[in-house]
Amino acid sequence: MRCGKCEDDAIIELRQHNIAFCRDHYDEFFRVRVEKAIKNFNLFKNDAKILIAISGGKDSLALWDVLFRLGYETKGVIIDLGIPQYSEQSVELSKKFAEEKSLDLHIIKLEDEFAGNNILKIAREVHRTNCSVCGLVKRYLLNKYAYESGYGVICTGHNLDDEAALLFGNVLGWKLEYMKKQFPKLEKNIDKLVDKAKPLIYLTDREVAVYNLINKIEYIDYECPLSKGANSRKYKHALSTLEEIMSGSKQRFLFDFYRNKSKIFFEEKDEYIDERSCKICGYPTTQDVCNYCRIKEKVLSDNE
């Protein structure tokens, strides 16, 4: 199999694009796809200060690498959740990557925020699922650090497979409010909330993995142990099965939704949101005390 751009041997065939690439031309393809996402969805400006949510996995490290290579001002931040073995390895691989590239990585230790409690203990204390608490805590801490450090946008490593699976799950459950908000850029027009962007939106799990391979990026190569049995994995598997039969179906499913989103929700009117400031932390909430502070109060009081 030959590269579609030159006569060298191809390292990857992309059926949905009907082309194969050698190492150098695939590397170029990957960067062009990220640039296309940034431009098409107006994710951020060339001079933006970008905070990248790092997990130690393939997507976040590939994202950091490609944005750095494209010349953007970036900083990585990883939240050490205290998950035995997994968190330690995630942090170490992220530190190794940052040191090799001379990039700046900030580490937030959840145990410092919650008096020595890791994510498992916190979830148990408040009687909620690990993933539910994890998502809430990470969103809060990432936004807080980004806002207080002067970053205009938080970039996450969500790729095409992630977003297609998310949409699939929301369609199955007819979760219209979640569908309405799903987009590669989430603008926050509320004080103290920072924009979020997903520059890997045009790239699949496989394509990101190959980028890491050719650029020798070492990452944690297994899923978070707390996400075992998550529906998102099942949705990915279902869509991948369809992709084998109908090449390009995942991409069409997701991007046709983006193109038709305004028509789908044309008659939908935003409900009034009672915006307040949390009485404890001062960040936006719809309650007197935000969910993050409620959880923190509960955990700290139970540990006194």
C-alpha positions in Angstrom: 0.0 0.0 0.0 1.4 3.3 -1.1 0.9 6.8 0.4 -1.6 8.9 -1.5 0.7 11.9 -1.4 4.0 10.2 -2.4 5.5 6.9 -3.4 6.6 5.8 0.1 5.0 2.9 2.0 1.8 3.9 3.8 1.5 3.3 7.6 -2.2 3.9 7.8 -5.2 3.6 5.6 -8.2 5.9 6.2 -11.2 4.3 4.6 -13.5 7.2 5.4 -11.2 9.5 3.5 -10.3 7.0 0.8 -6.6 7.6 1.2 -3.5 6.1 2.9 -0.5 8.0 4.2 3.2 7.5 5.0 4.5 8.6 8.3 5.4 12.2 7.3 2.2 12.8 5.4 0.1 11.3 8.1 1.7 13.7 10.6 0.9 16.6 8.3 -2.7 15.3 7.9 -3.2 15.2 11.6 -2.0 18.7 12.2 -4.2 20.0 9.3 -7.2 18.3 10.8 -6.6 20.1 14.1 -6.1 23.4 12.3 -9.3 22.8 10.4 -11.3 22.3 13.6 -9.9 25.4 15.2 -10.8 27.5 12.1 -14.2 26.0 11.2 -15.5 26.2 14.8 -13.7 29.4 15.7 -12.3 27.5 18.8 -9.8 30.2 19.8 -7.5 33.0 18.4 -3.9 32.5 17.5 -2.8 34.6 20.5 -5.1 32.8 23.0 -3.7 31.5 26.3 -4.8 27.9 26.3 -5.1 25.6 29.3 -5.1 21.9 28.3 -6.9 19.4 30.5 -4.3 16.5 30.8 -5.1 13.0 31.9 -2.0 11.1 30.8 -4.0 9.3 28.1 -3.4 9.4 24.4 -5.9 12.1 23.5 -4.8 14.8 25.9 -1.1 14.3 25.3 -1.6 14.2 21.6 -3.6 17.4 21.8 -0.9 19.2 23.9 1.8 18.0 21.5 0.0 19.2 18.3 -1.0 22.6 19.7 2.6 23.2 20.9 3.9 22.3 17.5 1.4 24.6 15.9 2.8 27.5 17.9 0.1 28.1 20.5 0.8 29.3 24.0 -0.2 26.3 26.2 -0.1 25.0 29.7 -1.2 21.6 30.9 -3.1 20.9 34.1 -3.7 17.4 35.5 -5.9 16.6 38.5 -4.5 13.8 40.6 -7.6 11.9 41.7 -5.8 9.5 44.0 -7.0 6.4 42.2 -4.5 3.6 43.2 -1.8 3.0 40.6 -3.8 4.7 37.8 -3.5 8.2 39.0 0.2 7.8 39.9 1.0 6.5 36.5 -1.1 9.2 34.8 0.8 11.9 36.6 4.2 10.4 36.0 3.6 10.0 32.2 2.3 13.6 32.0 5.3 14.9 33.9 7.7 13.0 31.7 6.0 14.3 28.5 6.1 17.9 29.8 9.8 17.6 30.8 10.8 16.2 27.4 9.1 19.0 25.6 10.0 21.7 28.1 6.4 22.5 28.7 4.6 23.7 31.9 2.5 21.3 33.8 0.4 22.1 36.9 -0.7 19.3 39.2 -3.8 19.6 41.4 -4.0 17.0 44.1 -7.5 16.2 45.0 -6.4 15.0 48.4 -5.1 18.5 49.1 -8.5 19.9 48.4 -10.4 17.3 50.4 -8.3 16.8 53.5 -6.6 13.6 52.3 -9.6 12.0 50.6 -9.3 10.6 47.1 -12.2 10.3 44.6 -13.3 6.9 45.8 -13.7 8.1 49.4 -15.4 11.3 48.3 -18.0 9.5 46.2 -18.6 7.0 49.0 -19.1 9.9 51.5 -21.7 11.7 49.4 -23.4 8.5 48.1 -22.9 9.2 44.5 -21.2 7.3 41.6 -17.5 7.7 41.1 -17.9 9.0 37.6 -20.6 11.5 38.6 -18.4 13.0 41.4 -15.3 12.9 39.3 -16.9 14.8 36.4 -18.2 17.5 38.7 -15.0 17.9 40.7 -12.8 18.0 37.6 -15.0 20.6 35.8 -15.0 22.8 38.8 -11.3 22.7 39.5 -10.3 23.1 35.9 -12.5 26.1 35.5 -11.3 27.6 38.8 -7.6 27.3 37.9 -8.2 28.5 34.3 -10.1 31.6 35.5 -7.8 32.5 38.3 -4.7 32.0 36.1 -6.0 34.2 33.3 -6.6 31.5 30.6 -9.2 32.3 28.0 -10.1 28.7 27.0 -9.8 25.1 28.4 -9.1 22.5 25.7 -10.0 18.9 26.2 -8.9 15.8 24.2 -12.4 14.7 23.2 -12.2 13.2 19.7 -14.7 12.2 17.0 -15.4 8.8 18.6 -16.0 10.4 22.0 -18.4 13.0 20.7 -20.3 10.6 18.4 -20.8 8.2 21.3 -22.0 11.0 23.5 -24.5 12.1 20.9 -25.6 8.5 20.3 -26.3 8.1 24.0 -28.2 11.4 24.2 -30.3 10.5 21.2 -31.2 7.1 22.6 -32.4 8.8 25.8 -33.8 11.8 24.0 -31.8 14.1 26.3 -32.6 17.2 24.4 -31.0 19.7 26.8 -27.7 17.8 26.5 -28.0 17.6 22.7 -28.7 21.3 22.6 -25.4 22.1 24.3 -23.2 19.6 22.4 -20.8 21.4 20.1 -17.0 21.6 19.6 -16.9 25.0 21.3 -18.9 25.8 24.5 -18.9 29.5 25.1 -19.4 30.7 28.7 -21.1 34.1 28.8 -21.2 34.1 32.6 -18.6 35.7 34.8 -15.9 33.4 36.2 -16.7 30.6 33.7 -14.1 29.9 30.9 -14.8 28.7 27.4 -14.2 25.1 26.5 -13.0 23.7 23.1 -12.4 20.3 21.5 -9.7 20.6 18.8 -9.5 16.8 18.1 -13.1 16.7 16.9 -12.2 15.6 13.3 -10.0 12.8 14.5 -10.8 9.2 15.7 -9.4 7.1 18.5 -7.4 5.2 16.0 -6.0 8.3 14.3 -4.9 9.8 17.6 -3.3 6.5 18.7 -1.3 6.4 15.4 -0.2 10.1 15.9 1.2 9.1 19.3 2.9 6.1 17.9 4.8 8.0 15.1 5.7 10.8 17.5 6.8 8.4 20.2 4.5 9.8 22.8 4.2 7.5 25.8 0.7 7.5 27.5 -1.3 5.4 29.9 -2.8 2.8 27.6 -5.8 1.6 29.6 -9.1 3.1 30.6 -9.7 4.5 34.1 -10.6 1.5 36.3 -13.6 3.4 37.7 -15.2 3.7 34.3 -15.6 -0.1 33.9 -19.0 -0.8 32.5 -19.7 2.8 31.5 -22.3 3.2 28.8 -20.0 5.4 26.7 -17.9 2.3 25.9 -20.9 0.4 24.7 -22.0 3.3 22.5 -18.5 3.4 21.0 -18.6 -0.3 20.3 -22.0 0.0 18.6 -20.8 2.8 16.4 -17.6 1.1 15.5 -19.6 -2.0 14.4 -21.6 0.3 12.1 -18.5 1.9 10.9 -17.1 -1.4 9.7 -20.2 -1.9 7.6 -20.7 1.7 6.5 -17.3 3.6 6.4 -17.7 7.2 7.4 -20.9 6.7 9.3 -19.6 8.1 12.6 -18.4 11.2 11.0 -21.6 11.8 9.1 -23.7 11.1 12.2 -21.9 13.7 14.3 -21.3 16.4 11.7 -24.7 16.2 10.1 -26.0 16.9 13.6 -23.8 19.9 14.0 -25.0 21.2 10.6 -28.7 20.7 11.4 -28.6 21.6 15.1 -30.0 25.1 14.6 -32.9 23.6 12.6 -33.6 20.9 15.2 -33.7 23.4 18.1 -35.1 26.3 16.1 -38.2 26.7 18.1 -36.6 25.8 21.4 -36.3 28.8 23.7 -33.8 29.0 26.5 -35.3 28.7 29.8 -34.6 31.4 32.4 -31.7 30.4 34.5 -31.5 31.9 38.0 -27.8 32.7 38.0 -26.3 33.3 41.4 -22.9 33.3 43.1 -22.1 30.5 45.5 -22.1 31.8 49.0 -19.0 29.8 49.8 -16.7 30.0 46.8 -18.2 32.9 44.7 -18.4 30.9 41.5 -21.6 30.7 39.4 -24.4 28.4 40.5 -28.2 28.1 40.3 -28.4 27.5 44.1 -27.2 29.3 47.2 -24.3 26.9 47.5 -22.8 25.1 44.4 -22.6 21.3 44.2 -18.8 21.3 44.5 -19.0 23.2 47.9 -21.8 21.0 49.1 -19.7 17.9 48.4 -16.7 19.5 50.0 -18.6 20.6 53.1 -20.1 17.1 53.5 -16.7 15.3 53.2 -14.8 17.7 55.5 -17.5 17.7 58.2 -17.6 13.9 58.2 -13.8 13.8 58.6 -13.7 16.1 61.6 
